[in-house]
Amino acid sequence: MKNLRPETLGIVQRVEALSGCPVEFQPDSSLSIQATLQKARHGAAAHVLRYRPGSGPLDYWVAYQCGFALRFFALPPDQRFDFVDTGDGTEQAATLLTSGQALPAADLERVPMFAHQIEQWALMTLLSYPVGMRVDQWLHDEFPALRDLQREGMDFIQQENLRLLSMAMGRLTVPVPLLGMPAAYALLADQLLGTGIYAIAYRAAGVLGMGEVLRDAGAAVPTGPEHDRALIDAWAQALGVSSWYAWRPYKILS
């Protein structure tokens, strides 16, 4: 990736040195997110960083994904774990969707599908946001030359997250407690970018309080990568979703 900034290339090289595997880049217009990094395992010779071409500040997406990898590979092998779905979340999400309101028959029929969508989104967000906030803090503190692209990227994410406030299937909407996750990220964006704009919508929607709870729960966990599982667990406990996932030892060939 010759068009990346020197600072970004340096971050990529740190991942390669720490993990012992090269990073390959693959454009992928089918991605629903801006970029994702698949670790080298199952006999693969390289990590694969897929990205959506033309999706904005590529340096930021690459640096952000590599930040996760650096935290992961900084751990000794016996402290590396996979985050796995237990299958318990869909039923609990359905309870969250239906409690406290009388729904028409058409919406009750939609509950299983929407509950599964909510569970999958919540697990992906729980895995990425608590640690991602630490990655963003690290990028802001250690790479001031990338702050213009970080500002652009974080603004894009915040605008995308606002859609969650109006996401609905009939009268079914994203449960309020789970909206605390994007609210917490909005608080960090305001802090890092020196604005007060991103949290406004969450305050108006009545979910900023849970964002503050998650922010404070994260602040109580030490910042080293060896504490990332505890950080995710702290958010999960605050959200009441601890049974939705489990930790399984990471195995390169599994």
C-alpha positions as CSV (number, residue, x, y, z in Angstrom):
1,M,0.0,0.0,0.0
2,K,2.3,2.7,-1.3
3,N,-0.3,5.4,-0.9
4,L,-0.4,5.1,2.9
5,R,1.3,7.7,5.1
6,P,4.7,6.8,6.7
7,E,3.1,6.7,10.1
8,T,0.5,4.2,9.0
9,L,3.1,2.1,7.2
10,G,5.1,2.1,10.4
11,I,2.1,0.8,12.4
12,V,1.6,-2.0,9.8
13,Q,5.2,-2.9,10.1
14,R,4.9,-3.1,13.9
15,V,2.1,-5.7,13.4
16,E,4.2,-7.7,11.1
17,A,7.2,-7.6,13.4
18,L,5.2,-8.5,16.5
19,S,3.2,-11.3,14.9
20,G,5.8,-12.7,12.6
21,C,3.4,-12.5,9.6
22,P,3.0,-10.1,6.8
23,V,-0.1,-8.0,6.3
24,E,-1.8,-8.3,2.9
25,F,-4.3,-5.7,1.6
26,Q,-7.4,-6.6,-0.3
27,P,-10.0,-4.2,-1.6
28,D,-13.5,-5.6,-1.0
29,S,-16.5,-3.5,-2.1
30,S,-18.9,-6.0,-0.4
31,L,-17.8,-5.1,3.1
32,S,-20.5,-3.6,5.3
33,I,-17.8,-1.8,7.4
34,Q,-14.8,0.2,6.3
35,A,-12.1,-2.3,7.0
36,T,-11.4,-5.6,8.9
37,L,-8.2,-7.5,9.6
38,Q,-8.3,-11.3,9.6
39,K,-5.5,-12.8,11.6
40,A,-3.3,-15.4,10.0
41,R,-4.5,-18.8,11.1
42,H,-5.7,-22.1,9.7
43,G,-2.5,-22.3,7.8
44,A,-2.7,-18.8,6.3
45,A,0.7,-17.3,5.6
46,A,-0.4,-13.6,6.1
47,H,-2.9,-11.5,7.9
48,V,-5.5,-10.1,5.5
49,L,-6.7,-6.5,5.8
50,R,-9.8,-6.0,3.7
51,Y,-11.1,-2.5,3.0
52,R,-13.8,-0.8,1.1
53,P,-12.2,1.1,-1.8
54,G,-13.1,4.8,-1.8
55,S,-14.5,4.6,1.7
56,G,-12.8,7.7,3.2
57,P,-9.6,8.0,5.2
58,L,-7.9,4.7,4.5
59,D,-5.0,5.5,6.7
60,Y,-7.3,5.8,9.7
61,W,-9.1,2.5,9.0
62,V,-5.8,0.7,8.5
63,A,-4.2,2.2,11.7
64,Y,-7.4,1.5,13.7
65,Q,-7.5,-2.2,12.7
66,C,-3.8,-2.6,13.3
67,G,-4.2,-1.1,16.7
68,F,-6.4,-4.1,17.7
69,A,-3.8,-6.5,16.2
70,L,-1.0,-4.8,18.2
71,R,-2.9,-5.2,21.4
72,F,-3.7,-8.8,20.6
73,F,-0.2,-9.9,19.6
74,A,1.3,-8.0,22.6
75,L,-0.2,-10.7,24.8
76,P,1.6,-14.0,25.4
77,P,-0.1,-16.9,23.6
78,D,-1.7,-18.3,26.7
79,Q,-3.5,-15.0,27.2
80,R,-5.0,-14.8,23.7
81,F,-8.7,-15.7,23.5
82,D,-11.5,-15.9,20.9
83,F,-14.8,-14.2,21.6
84,V,-17.6,-16.7,20.8
85,D,-21.4,-16.5,20.7
86,T,-23.1,-18.7,23.3
87,G,-26.5,-18.6,21.5
88,D,-28.2,-17.2,24.6
89,G,-28.5,-13.6,23.4
90,T,-31.3,-13.9,20.9
91,E,-33.9,-15.0,23.5
92,Q,-32.8,-12.3,25.9
93,A,-32.8,-9.7,23.1
94,A,-36.4,-10.8,22.3
95,T,-37.3,-10.1,26.0
96,L,-35.8,-6.7,25.8
97,L,-37.7,-5.9,22.6
98,T,-41.1,-7.0,24.0
99,S,-41.0,-6.1,27.6
100,G,-43.2,-3.2,28.8
101,Q,-45.2,-2.8,25.6
102,A,-48.2,-4.4,23.8
103,L,-47.3,-5.3,20.3
104,P,-49.5,-6.0,17.3
105,A,-49.4,-9.5,15.9
106,A,-47.3,-8.4,12.9
107,D,-44.6,-7.1,15.2
108,L,-44.7,-10.2,17.4
109,E,-43.9,-12.2,14.2
110,R,-40.9,-10.0,13.5
111,V,-39.4,-10.4,17.0
112,P,-37.3,-13.5,16.3
113,M,-35.6,-12.0,13.2
114,F,-35.1,-8.6,14.7
115,A,-33.9,-10.1,18.0
116,H,-31.2,-12.1,16.1
117,Q,-30.1,-9.0,14.3
118,I,-29.9,-7.1,17.5
119,E,-27.9,-9.8,19.2
120,Q,-25.4,-10.0,16.3
121,W,-25.0,-6.3,16.2
122,A,-24.6,-6.1,20.0
123,L,-21.9,-8.8,20.2
124,M,-19.9,-7.2,17.3
125,T,-20.2,-3.8,19.0
126,L,-19.3,-5.2,22.5
127,L,-16.2,-6.8,21.0
128,S,-15.0,-3.8,19.1
129,Y,-16.1,-0.6,20.9
130,P,-14.5,-0.9,24.4
131,V,-11.1,-1.8,23.0
132,G,-11.6,0.4,19.9
133,M,-12.0,3.4,22.2
134,R,-8.6,2.6,23.6
135,V,-7.2,2.3,20.1
136,D,-8.5,5.7,19.2
137,Q,-7.1,7.2,22.4
138,W,-3.7,5.6,21.5
139,L,-3.8,6.9,17.9
140,H,-4.7,10.4,19.1
141,D,-1.9,10.5,21.7
142,E,0.9,8.8,19.7
143,F,0.2,9.9,16.1
144,P,-0.7,13.5,15.9
145,A,0.2,13.5,12.2
146,L,-2.8,11.3,11.6
147,R,-5.3,13.4,13.6
148,D,-6.8,15.0,10.5
149,L,-7.7,11.5,9.2
150,Q,-8.8,10.3,12.6
151,R,-11.2,13.3,12.8
152,E,-12.6,12.4,9.4
153,G,-13.0,8.7,10.3
154,M,-14.5,9.2,13.7
155,D,-17.0,11.7,12.3
156,F,-18.0,9.1,9.7
157,I,-18.5,6.5,12.4
158,Q,-20.5,8.9,14.5
159,Q,-22.8,9.8,11.6
160,E,-23.3,6.1,10.8
161,N,-24.1,5.3,14.5
162,L,-26.9,7.9,14.6
163,R,-28.9,5.6,12.3
164,L,-29.3,3.2,15.3
165,L,-31.5,5.7,17.0
166,S,-34.1,5.3,14.3
167,M,-33.5,1.7,13.4
168,A,-36.8,-0.1,13.6
169,M,-38.8,-3.1,12.3
170,G,-42.4,-2.1,12.7
171,R,-42.7,-0.9,16.3
172,L,-39.5,-2.8,17.4
173,T,-36.5,-0.6,18.0
174,V,-33.0,-1.1,19.4
175,P,-33.3,-1.7,23.2
176,V,-32.2,1.5,25.1
177,P,-29.5,-0.2,27.2
178,L,-27.7,-1.4,24.1
179,L,-27.6,2.1,22.7
180,G,-25.3,3.0,25.5
181,M,-22.5,1.5,23.4
182,P,-22.6,4.1,20.6
183,A,-23.3,6.7,23.2
184,A,-20.1,5.9,25.0
185,Y,-18.2,6.2,21.8
186,A,-19.8,9.5,21.1
187,L,-18.6,10.8,24.4
188,L,-15.0,9.8,23.5
189,A,-15.3,11.4,20.0
190,D,-16.4,14.7,21.7
191,Q,-13.4,14.4,24.1
192,L,-10.8,13.6,21.5
193,L,-12.0,15.9,18.8
194,G,-12.8,18.8,21.1
195,T,-16.5,19.1,20.2
196,G,-19.7,18.8,22.1
197,I,-21.9,17.7,19.1
198,Y,-21.8,13.9,19.0
199,A,-23.4,13.2,22.4
200,I,-26.4,15.6,21.8
201,A,-28.6,13.0,19.9
202,Y,-28.0,10.4,22.6
203,R,-28.9,12.8,25.3
204,A,-32.1,13.8,23.5
205,A,-32.9,10.1,23.1
206,G,-32.4,9.4,26.8
207,V,-29.6,6.9,26.4
208,L,-26.6,9.1,27.3
209,G,-26.7,7.9,30.9
210,M,-25.9,4.4,29.9
211,G,-23.1,5.7,27.7
212,E,-21.6,7.4,30.8
213,V,-22.0,4.2,32.8
214,L,-20.0,2.3,30.2
215,R,-17.4,5.0,29.9
216,D,-16.9,5.0,33.7
217,A,-16.9,1.2,33.8
218,G,-14.1,1.2,31.2
219,A,-12.2,3.9,33.1
220,A,-12.0,1.6,36.1
221,V,-10.1,-1.1,34.1
222,P,-6.4,-0.6,33.6
223,T,-5.4,0.3,30.0
224,G,-2.9,-2.4,29.1
225,P,-3.9,-5.0,26.5
226,E,-3.8,-7.8,29.1
227,H,-6.9,-6.2,30.6
228,D,-9.0,-6.1,27.3
229,R,-11.0,-9.1,28.3
230,A,-11.8,-7.6,31.6
231,L,-12.8,-4.3,29.9
232,I,-15.2,-6.1,27.6
233,D,-16.6,-8.1,30.6
234,A,-17.1,-4.8,32.5
235,W,-19.2,-3.4,29.7
236,A,-21.1,-6.7,29.4
237,Q,-21.9,-6.8,33.1
238,A,-23.2,-3.2,32.9
239,L,-25.4,-4.0,29.9
240,G,-26.6,-7.3,31.4
241,V,-25.4,-9.4,28.4
242,S,-22.6,-11.4,30.1
243,S,-24.2,-14.7,29.1
244,W,-24.4,-13.8,25.4
245,Y,-20.7,-14.8,24.8
246,A,-17.8,-16.8,26.2
247,W,-14.0,-16.7,25.9
248,R,-12.3,-19.6,24.2
249,P,-8.5,-20.1,24.1
250,Y,-7.1,-18.8,20.8
251,K,-5.5,-21.5,18.7
252,I,-3.8,-20.6,15.4
253,L,-4.8,-23.9,13.8
254,S,-8.3,-24.2,15.3
